[in-house]
């Protein structure tokens, strides 16, 4: 029996790599925000929403959440997946 795994999100890996190039890990972002590394990773993967995490990661990359995650709704301070 094989275990089904979620495919790796290339954007997630790219963001992690970009942070690493700057000497920052997801654990560093988590400590900075006082949250778990799992929350940071889950938010970046889109498993759940955290505008705070997205803003912190974007700031470390001199970017904006809208640029890193263009497929997410960023209106009115909310950050949700578009309706399908």
C-alpha positions as CSV (number, residue, x, y, z in Angstrom):
1,X,0.0,0.0,0.0
2,X,1.4,3.4,-1.0
3,X,0.8,6.6,0.9
4,X,-0.6,9.4,-1.2
5,X,1.4,12.6,-0.7
6,X,0.5,16.1,-1.8
7,X,2.5,17.3,-4.7
8,X,5.2,19.8,-3.8
9,X,4.1,23.4,-4.6
10,X,6.9,24.9,-6.7
11,X,6.0,28.4,-5.5
12,X,6.3,27.3,-1.8
13,X,9.7,25.9,-2.5
14,X,10.8,29.0,-4.4
15,X,9.7,31.2,-1.5
16,X,11.5,29.0,1.0
17,X,14.6,29.1,-1.1
18,X,14.4,32.9,-1.5
19,X,14.2,33.3,2.3
20,X,17.1,30.9,2.8
21,X,19.2,33.0,0.4
22,X,18.6,35.8,2.8
23,X,19.5,33.7,5.8
24,X,15.9,33.3,7.0
25,X,14.0,30.1,7.6
26,X,10.3,29.5,8.1
27,X,11.1,28.8,11.7
28,X,12.7,32.3,12.0
29,X,9.5,33.8,10.6
30,X,7.5,31.7,13.1
31,X,9.6,32.9,16.0
32,X,9.3,36.5,14.9
33,X,5.5,36.3,14.8
34,X,5.2,34.1,17.9
35,X,3.5,31.2,16.0
36,X,4.4,27.7,15.1
37,X,6.4,26.7,12.0
38,X,3.5,24.5,11.0
39,X,1.3,27.6,10.8
40,X,3.8,29.5,8.7
41,X,4.3,26.5,6.3
42,X,0.5,25.8,6.1
43,X,-0.2,29.5,5.4
44,X,2.4,29.6,2.6
45,X,1.0,26.4,1.1
46,X,-2.5,27.8,1.2
47,X,-3.9,25.2,3.6
48,X,-5.3,28.0,5.6
49,X,-5.1,31.8,5.6
50,X,-2.9,34.1,7.6
51,X,-2.5,37.6,6.3
52,X,0.0,38.3,9.0
53,X,2.3,35.4,7.9
54,X,2.0,36.4,4.3
55,X,2.8,40.0,5.0
56,X,5.9,39.0,7.1
57,X,7.2,36.7,4.5
58,X,6.6,39.2,1.7
59,X,8.4,41.9,3.8
60,X,11.5,39.7,4.2
61,X,11.5,39.2,0.4
62,X,11.0,43.0,-0.3
63,X,7.7,42.1,-1.9
64,X,4.0,42.2,-1.4
65,X,1.6,39.3,-0.7
66,X,-0.2,40.1,-3.9
67,X,2.9,39.6,-5.9
68,X,3.9,36.3,-4.2
69,X,0.4,34.8,-4.2
70,X,-1.5,36.4,-7.1
71,X,-4.1,33.7,-7.1
72,X,-5.3,34.7,-3.6
73,X,-7.9,37.3,-2.8
74,X,-6.2,40.2,-1.0
75,X,-9.1,42.7,-0.9
76,X,-10.3,44.5,2.2
77,X,-7.4,43.0,4.2
78,X,-8.8,39.5,3.7
79,X,-6.9,36.8,2.1
80,X,-9.0,34.0,0.6
81,X,-8.8,31.5,-2.3
82,X,-11.1,32.6,-5.1
83,X,-14.4,30.8,-5.5
84,X,-14.4,27.9,-8.0
